[in-house]
């Protein structure tokens, strides 16, 4: 797997074993799309422990845990930093017993012992060694002082002794500074060695040495010596076998920075693999067959790195993660094809083309494309990686690159032509949808639905009066992008939950952040556009701790940190349930996420009112926010807020009471007050009046959220109320949700199950489509969008269109501008037309087959 919207992964597979190197976001969805059998994964190796290489690991492990009666067992390997990731994942992976974590190398800490340990761990660490393959790890830690240029052209001819002395001096020079190595800094070079191929057995030689055909032939072929039948001599395998062929050797190299490069170039343990290695009695040189480079483009283009790579002689080099054209050939072809069809039918709601051209991928003035074109042909035999590019190791006769499975680039005109042939009515539908946005009076009154192939009147379309908050609304006020609309796990056509709230010049927010959220942003906005979207994030709100709602968070936070590293900025505010803080705190020991955390319970209406009311009773300067706090009055606020929140928030008999109330969940005023002040600042900058969380019925500490825009003033000086967006999260219909949704401009409600599965919805604390619509109708919501569909509905859920007069269903990458809400339900009949021939297919059947 190798695209700009995921992280590169490499699969080493044999008849009965599977080894995956790096498990970035999107890996599981990629395996589903391309029928790669997840159940045969025995080992997962991480070249570094960070969100880029391990973002897909939580979801993958949860899926493996659900296969079969007791779940699958998998070994996860990585440097000692792996323990931090494992500690973080324990907060939401219940079947931790099936995950066997195998960390290696010294524990990273700052005392002198750690420096000694690092200096000793320079030999390959054997991880797997059986009759099929031997896999070793060579640790690469960064040198704080850089120290590049250890090998220039003249160094290549130095004697082993000279190099050893040089390397020893280089190591000693960094002894005092190595203590600055932090968790997450360690990188790994993996060496995969297949056993040699024994020479061909020669029966004539065996007969000449007095052997009779039989079991002794087999013993010799297995490498054992035997006694001759006719002569009093021992017959050795070398006497009767032709010359052996050395087994292939593959290196996977991840060198993330120039500081790592200086260490990589000086590693003694790699010397036997260099072409210029002169063997002695203790070491035997080995010929490297293939080198897979997982290093960033900035390192690949470094002259020192290229000189180092050249030392592997005739090896085939594969450069992963750096070819922009791989985005133009999407790995998720099925969903890209759906996106292309939706874009053709209704570009107003689906602006993402599905298939990106080179021109669309690069913004004017961007230099990122130049970084992806690495010119290395003058230095060594190399090729840029492509999706599903293979390198065959066995049989030996087929050794080398295999491009037979690489997906070809599909022609967008061909996709649209096929759509027109399949559904001829789409031609007219495209025109009708265009008329909806052009405001045609005729189209406003009539909408085509299938009923004996006739156009029928839909009088309900004019029943909903446009609310005052949408009066003269601007298109740069709000856009809601539904990045992921599926439930449980990423599927072929729908990613897991995430909603991007685009406030344009006022910044942006995310509501939930399932695995693959970054990839979805890139598919919606392009590579540079996604970077801009991540830079603009001010707040990320997470509904509950289930993995399909938050495991994309670390990747987004890490990218934002990197993008803003040289720019003055505020940490992003993450609002979520208390368990999420435990996960993030544990994860931040691995890498800094540049964030501040606020508990959802501190943003409920009762909590916010209590903070506001109590703070107003305490003396504070006029310049301070009403919810600001000083050290002197925090004790007073603490006691008062406890009384008020316990009286109003934890209502006796509330179903959620046991989840909140108790000694483990005190109101931490000293932490919450400054963060609430920060939330006020974020909301003011975003033009929002309020962000209010409310408890819902799903799992412990599950929430929905209300976003309310600040009041506007029209040209006549008249005040216009702000819009109100409500997101249900995962929930059963409940009073708190109804109360919060009253008068909503838009209600985004989960609709996991169809109406006939209400018992299953109740058992799993989800909602059916009719229940979600009924909630919206009963609270007077202007528009309803249904989302979070079970993967048993791969493309479109089962609907009763009679009750959809203010409702639309969500698809991945659907982008709803607040100015288009009035048109939204009118588009639904055309969307159902696009999928009219689709039957309900349980995609989990696909997954079971894939994993069986």
N, C-alpha and C positions, 0 to 999 in steps of 0.2 A: 504494500500500500504506500503510495507516494504522491501526495498532492499538496497544494498550498492550504487547503481547508481541513487537513488532518495533519498528523505527525507520521513520519515514515515508520513502518513496521516490516520486519523480515520474518518469514516462516521457513524453518528448516524442517523438512518432513521426510520420513522414511515409511516403510510399509506399516509399522506398528507403533511409531513414535512421532510426536509433533513437538517442536520447540519454537516458541515465539520470542523474538527479540524486540522489546519495547511494545507497550500496549497503550498508545495514545488514544485520545478521544476518537470515536468513530470506528474503532476496530471491530466491535461486535456487529455494528450495522453493516460494515463492509463484508464480514464473514457471512452474514445472512444473505446479502445480495448475491454473493459469488459462491454459495454452497460449500463453504469451507467448514469442515466438521469440527465444531468446537469441542465435542466430547472426547476427541483424541489428543487434546492438548495436555501434555505431561508436565512441561516446564515453561515458565515465563521468565525471561532474563531482562533486566533493566540496565541499560548502559549508563544511565544516571537516574537518580531518584528525584523527580520533579513532576510538575503537572503536565509538561510537554511529553514526557516519556511514559507516564503512568496514569494519565487522565481517564483512560478507558478501563483501568483495572477494577475499580469498585463494581461497575456495572457487569463486567465480564465474570467476576467472581460470584456475584449474586445470581447470574444466569446459570453458571455451572452448579451452584448450590441447589438449584431447583430441578436439575436433570436426574431422572431416576428416583428411586425410593429414598435413598439416603444422600443423594448429591454426589457430585464428582470431586475427586481429590486432585489438587494441583499444587505444584511446587513453584514458589515465586522466589527468584534469586536477585540479589542486588548487593551493592556495597553496604557497609554497616549503617548508613543513613536510612536503610529500608525500615528499621525499627520505628522511626518517627512516622512514616507513612502508615505502617501497620497499626500503631497506637491510635492514629487519627481515624482510621477506617473502622476500628472496633465500635465506634459510637453508633454505627448504622448497619453493619454487616452482622446479622445474627448467627449465621453458620460459620463462625470463625474457625471452627475445628477442622473444616475441610481445606483450609488454606495453610499450607506448610511453608513458612517463610524461612529462607535460607540466606542469611546475610553473611558476608565474608569481608575480610580485611579488618584493619584496626578501627576501634571506636574513635570517632573524631571528638577530641576535646583539647583543651588549651594547655595542658601541663607538659612537662619535659618528656614524660613517658610516651605521650602521643607522638612526639617527634621521633623518638626511637622506634616506635612501632611502625610508623610510616616508612622509615628508612629500611626496616627489615622486610616489609611486604613488597618486595620488588620482583620476586620470583612468581611465575604463573601459579595460580591457585586452581587445582583440578576440582571441578564441580561435578562432572558426569564422566564416567569412564566405563564403558561396556563394550560388547562385541560390535556395536553399531557405530558409535562415535565417542570421541573424547572431547569434552568442552572445558576449556580453561579460561580463567579471568586474569587479566593483568591490570592492576590498579594504576590510574593516572591522576595524580593530585596537582592542583595548580601551584606554580611557583610565584609567590607574591612579588618577587623582583623581576618577573618576566624572563630575563636571561635568554633572549632569542639569539640565533646565530651560532648555536653550538656546533652545527655542522654546516660549513660552507664547502665549496667545491674541493678545497685542499684537504678538508677533514676526511673525505671519503677514503683517502689512501693511507691514513694513519694506522699504525700498528694497534693491535688489541690492547697492548700495555699502555700506549699513549692515550687511547680513548678511555681506558679504565681510570687512569690518573686524572684526566680532564673531567670525567664525570664525578669522580670522588671530590674534586675541588668544587665543582658546581654544587654538589649536594651539601658539602660542609658550609658553603657560603649562604645557604638558605636555612640552615638549622635554626638560627635565631628568629627567623620570620615565619617558619612553617606553622607556628602555633596559631596563626591567624586563619587557618583553614577552618571552614564552617561546614555544618551539615548541608548536604546538597551540592557541595563543591566537587565531590569525588566523581570521576569518570572511569569507564571500564573499556578495555579492549578485549573482546572475546575471540578466542582462538578455537576453531572447530576442526578437528583432525579425524579423518576417516582412516580405518586400518588399511594397510597395504594390500594389494591384490596379489595373491600367491601366483607364482609362475605355473605354467601348464604342466601337468604330470605327463612324463614320457614313459609309456609301458616298455618300450624296447630297452631303455636304460635300466629299468627295474629287472627285466628278465636277464640282462647281461650280468647283473650283480647277484643273480641266483634267487630272485624272489618269484614265488608263484602268485598268480592272480588271486585276490581274496581280501580279507580284512586288513592285511598289512598295507595294501595300497591306500586304503582309507586313512590309516594312522599316519602315513607319510604326508598325505595331503593336508592333514590337520596340523602338521608341523612336528610330529613325533618321530624319533628314530626307532628302527626295528632291526631284529637279527635276520640275516639272510637265511633262506631255507636250504640252500645248496652249498653255501660257502660260510666259513667261520669268520664272518666279518659283520660289523654294524653298518647298516645302510642309513644314511642321514637324508633329510628332505632335500638338502642342496644337491645331493647326488642324482636325484631323479626329477627335480622340478626345474623348469625354466626360470629365467630371471624374474624377480618380483617387480611389480609396478608400485611405486610409492602412492599412498593414499592421498586424495585431494586435501588441501589445507585452505580454510576460509577464515579471513580476519574481518571482524566487524569493529570499526574504529569510530569512536565518538570523542572528538576533541573540540570542546565548546568554546575555548578562549585561547589567546596567545600564551597565557600563563600555563595552560595545560600543554600547549605545543612544545614549550621548552623542555618540559619533563618527558613528554612522549619521545622526543628526538634522542634523549639520553638514556632510554631504558635498555639496560643490559639484556633483559629477558627477551627482547625482540631480535637480538643480534643473529640467532641461528636462522631466522627467517629471511634475512637480507641476502640478496644475490651475491654480494661481495664478501660474504662470510667465509673465513678460512678456518676449516674445522680442525679440531685437535682431538686428543684422546677422550676428553671429558664431554664434548658436545659434538653433535652431528648436525650439519646444515640441513634445512628442510626447504622444499620448493613450495612457495605460496601459489595457489591456483587462482584465488579470487579475493579481492579486498573490497568490502562494502563500506563506503564512507558515509557516516551519519553526521558529519561535522557541518557547521554552518558555512554558507557561501563565502563569508569573509575569511574564513580559515582555509577553505579549499583554494582560494586565489592567492594565498600567501606563498611567496617564493620558497621560504624555508619548508613549508609543508609539502610543496610539490617536489622539492629535492629529496625530502624524506620518503615520499611515496614512490619515487623513482627507484629506490633501493630494492624494491620487491621484484625487479627484473621484468619477466614476461607475464606477470600476473594480470588478470583482467580486473580493472577497477570499475566499480559501479558507484556513481555519485547520486545519493538519495536526497530528496527533499528540496531540490533547487531548480526544477524545470517548470517554468510558468505554464507551458502548454498543457501540463497534466490537468489543470483546472478546466481547460476547454474540453477535455474528455472526462466527464465526471465519473467517479467511481460508483456513485449512487445513481446509476442510469435510470432505474425505474422511477424514482422520485423526480429526477431531472426531466424525464419525458412528461410526467404529469404537470410539472411546473411550466414546461413549454406550452402544453395544451391550454392550461389556465391563462397563461400570459397572452396567448392568441385570442382566447374568448373574451377576456376582460383584463386588459393591461392596466386599467385604473386601479383594480384591487390586487393585481398580480404583476407588478412591474419587473420582477426578476425574470430573466429570459430562460432560465433553466440551463441553457448551454451558452457559456460566455465566449465571446471572441477575444482575440489578443488585444484589440483596440479597447474593448470594454474593461479589460483587466487592468489597464495601466492608466493612471491619471496623468494629465499633462504636467510635465516637469518632474515626474517621479523618476527616481534613479533605482528603484527596487528591482525593476525588470532587468536592468543591466547586471545587477548582482547575481541573477539567476543564470546568466549565460557564462558558464565557466569554460574557458579555453584551456584544455589540458592535453590536447592531442600531441603537442610537441614534447611532452615530458614522459608520458607512459600511455599504454593502451587503456583507453577509458571509454565509458558510455554513460549517458545520463539515465537514471532509473526511470522506469515507467510502471504504471499499475500492472500487476500480474506478470511482470518480467521475471523469467525463470533463469537460473543457472543450474544446469544438470550436472550432478556430481557422479552418479552411477546410473546406467552402466558406463564404463570408461569410454567406450566407443562414441558415446553421445556427449562427452564432456564439453561444456561451453554454454553460451547464451541460447535461450529458447524464447522467441518472441511470438510464438503461435497463439498464446492466450491474451496478448495485449489487446484491450478493447480499441476498436477503431472509432474515429471521430464521426459522429452522426451528423447528417445534414438537417438543419432545422426545416428547410423547405420540404424535405422528404417526410418529416414527422407531421407537418401540417397537412401535406397532401394525403397522407394515410388517414389522418383524422377526418378530412372531408369525404374520403371514400367510405369510411366506416359510418359516419353520421352526417349525411348530406345537409341536414337542417342546420348544422353549425354555421354555414355560410350566412344564412339569414340571421341567426342568433347573434353573430358578431356585430352585424349592423344594428340590431335592436338594442344590444347592450351599449353601443356607442351613442344611440339616441337617448338612452337614459341620462347620460352625462351631458348631452347637448340640450337637455331640457325640453325635448319635443313634447308638445301637449298631447299628441296622440299616444305616445309611448307611456306617458304618465298615467293614462287612463286604462291602458290595456297591457297585459303581460301574457306571453304565450305559455301555456302549460299543456301537457299531453292529455287530451280528452277527445278521443275519436279524431285525432289529428286536426282539431279545430281550435281557433283562437277563442277563448272564453273570457268574459268580464271578471275582474277581480276587484269588486267595489271596496274591499277592506283597505286597499292601498292608500286611499285618501282619508281614512278614518283618523290616522295619527297626526295630530297637529304638531308641527315642528316646535319644540320647546324654545322658550325665550333665550336660553343660554346659547343657542346656535344662531341667534340673529347676527347677520353680517360676520359670521365666523371666518377667520382667515385660514388659508390652507397651510400656513406655517405656524399654526397654533399647536396642533397635536396630530400625531400619526401613531396608530397602534399596529405593531408588526407581530403577528403570531408566528414565532420562530419554530415552535414545536407544539403539536396538537394531539399527540398520541399519549398513551398511558403505559405504565409499567416498565417497558424497555424500548429502545429504539427499534423501529421496524422498517420494512422495505420502503414504505411510502410516508411514514410519519415519524418525526423525531419526538423526543420526550419534552416535557413542559418547559416553555420559556416564552415570555412576552416582552418585547422591546417597546418601551414608551418613549417615542421620539418627540421631544419638545423643541426641536430645531435649535435656534440660537440660544435657548435657555437651558440646554443640556439634555440629558436623557436618564432613563431609569430602566431597570430590569425587574420584572415580576416573575420569580422563579428562574432557575438557571440549570436545567438538566444537562446531562452530558451531550456534547456536540453543539452547544449554544454558539460558540465561536465559529464553528464551521457553518452554521446556519446564517450567521451574520455575514460571512464571506459570500455565501450563495445569494444572499439578498442584495448586498451593497458592493460586492467585489472586494478584492484583497485590501486595497488602500481605504476603501469606504468603510470596511469593517474596523480597521485601525482607528479611523476618525470616530466611529460610533463608540468604540471602547474608551477612547480618550475623553469623550464627552460625558461618560457615566458619572452621576453624582450620588446615586443611591441604588442598592440592590436589595430587594425585598424577597424573602424566602418563606413560603407558606408552611412547610413542615419538613421533617427530617428524612422522609423517604427518598431513596437515592435518585429516583427519576425526576426529582425537583431541585437538586442542588449539586450534583457531582460535576457540573461544568463550571462551578464557581471559582475553583482554584486557578483554572486555566485563564479565565477572564481577568481575575485579579492580578495574576503574574504578568500577563501581557500589558495591562494598564500600567503596572509598576515600571515595566521596561520602556514603554512608550513615553512616559512622563519623567524618566529618570533625570534628565538634564533640564527640566522645566519646573519652576516653582508651582506647587499644587497642593491641594488638601487631600488627605486620604479619603477614599470612597467610604461611604457609610453603608454598612451591611446590617439589615434588620431581619431577624429571624428568631426561631424558637431557641430556648436555652441550650438544647443538645447540640445545635449547630455551633454555638460558641465553643463547646468542648472540642468539636472536630477541628475548627479553625485554629484554636489555641495550640492543639497538638500539631497541626500541619505547619503552623508558623515556626516551629522549631526546625523545620526542614528548609523553608524559604520564606522570606518576608513577603507578605501579601499587601502591605501598604493600605490597611483598612482600619476602620473603627467599627465596633460591634454594639448594636443596641437590641435588647430583648424585645420581641413582639409584645410581650405583656406590658411593657412600659409605654406602648403606643396605642393601647386600647382607649376607647373614649372615656371610660371611668378613670383610668390612670392619668390621662392627659388633663381631664377636668380637675382631678385631685391636685396634680402638680400646679396647675394654673391658680386654683383657688387658694391653696395653702401658701404658694409663693407670694400671692398678692397680700396676704396677711403679715408677711415678714417685710421689714424695712429693706428696701433696695434702692439704689440710685436710679434716677429717671432714665439714665442712658442704658440701664441693664434690661435684658429681656425679662418678662414676667416669670419665666421659668429658670432664670439664672440662679446660681447659688454661691454662697461664700462659705468658707470653713466655719465661720462663727454661727451661721444659722442652719447649717446642714442637719444638726441634731434635732432642732425644732421641726424642720421640714420632715425629717425622717419619721418622727413620732406621729405627726399630724397626717401624713400621707398613709401610713399604715392603718390608722383608724378609718380614714375615708375609703381607701381601696377595699379594706375588708368588709366595710359596710355595703359597698355598692358593687364591687367587682365579683366577689366570691359569694354570690347569692346562695343561700341555703337550699339544698336540693338540686342545684344546677348539675347537669350531667358532667360538666367539665371540672366540677369543684375538686375532685380528687386528684386531678392532673396538676392543679396549680397550688392549692392551699397546702401548707405544710412547712416544716422547718427547712426543707431543701430549697425553697424558692422565696426568700425574703426580697423585699423591695430594696435594692441597693442604691440608695439615694446618691451617695458620693460619686458613683459611676454614672448613674442614669441622668442626673441633672445637666452636667455639661454636654452629654451626648444629645439630650433633647434640645438644648440650646443650639447645638450644631445642626440638628434636624430642622429646626426653624429657619436657620440660615440657608440650608439647602432648598427648602420649600420656597422661601422668598425669592431666591435666585431663579428657581424654576417657574415662578409665576403661579405657584400652588398655595392654596389656603390651608389644606390639611392632608395628612396621611394618617389614616386611622385603621388599626388592625382590630379584628373581632374574632372571637373563638368560634370554631365550627366543629361539627361532629364527624370526625374521621379517625384520628389517632391522638395520643397524648400530645398536647401543645400544637394542634393544627389550627391555622388561622386563614381568614380571608382578609381583604384589604379594600379600603375606600380611598380614592384619590379625588380631591376636589380642587378645581381651579379657582383662583382668586376672581373677584368681581371685575368686570370690564366697564368702561364708559364709552358709549357710542358718540357719534358726531354731534348729537343734540345735547350731550352732557348727561344723558339718562344712564343710570346704572344697570348693567346687564349681569345677571347672576352667572357664576362660573359653572362649567360642566361638571358632572359627577360620574366617575368611572368606578365600577365595583367588580372585583375579581374574587370568585368564590373559593379559589384553591380547590382541594379535594374535600367533598362533604356530602352528607345527607341533607335534605331540606331541613332547616332548623330555624327557630325564632330569631336567633342572633343574625343570621344571614338575611332574613326578611326585613328585620328592623334596619340593618345597615343599607339595604338595597332600595329602600323606599325613595321613589322619585329619581332613580338613577337615569342619567342620560344613556349610559351603556352598561349592561350587565354581562360580564363574561363568565359563563357558568359551565362547570364540568358536566358532561353528559356521557359517562363512561359506558352505560348499558342501554339497550333498547327497552321499550316498555314491557315486553314479555319476560324480561329477566329481572323484574323488580325484586324478587326474593334474593337473587345473587347480589343486586345492588345494596339491599339492606344488610346482607351478611358481611359485605366488604366495605360498608359505609361510603358508598358512592351514590350517584343520582342517575335516574333514567332521563331520556330526552324530554318526555312529557312533564316529569317533575321539575326539571330545570325551566321549561317554558312556563309552567304554572306559577312558579316563583316569580318570574319576570312579569307576568301578567298581573298577578295579585298585588305587586308592590308598585305598579304603574311605571315600570321601566320603559323608556322610549324605544330602545333597541336591545336585542339579546343576541349574543354570539355563543354558540355551543362549541365546546372544545373538550380535550382530554378523552378521546374516544378509545375504547378497547381495541386491541390489535386484531380482534376477530372481525373488525370492519376495516379492511386494509385501505380502501379508497374512499368510501362514503358510507356513513351509518344508515341504519334503517330509520326512516322518517315517516311521520304522518303529516303531510303538507297542509292538511286542513287547518292546523293550528299554528302555522308558521308566519302569520301575517306581520309580525314585528321581529322575526328571527332569521338569522343566517347561520350556516355551519362554517366552522373554521377549517382551513387547509394550511399546511406549512407554507410559510413565506407570504401569507395573505397580509396585505398592508391596507389598513382602513384609516383613511383621513377623516377627521372629525367632521369636515364639511360634507362628506359623502354619506353620513349616517342615514339620511332620509332615503337614499337610493338602495341601501343595503339589502332589505328583504326582497326587493324587486329582482335582484340578481339570482336568487336561489333557484327559481325554475330553470334558468339557463345552466346553472351548475349541475343540477340533477340530470338535465339533458345530456351533458357531457359524459355522465357516468350511467346512462340509462341501461346499458347492457351488462353492467357489473353486478354480479351476484355476491351475496354475503359469503366471504371465504374466511375461515378461521386461520389467520396467518400463523397462529401457534402450531398448527399442523405442519406447516412448512418448517418451523423451527425444530419440531420433534424429529421430523425426517432428517433434517440437516444434522441433528446431533445424535441420531441413533446409531 
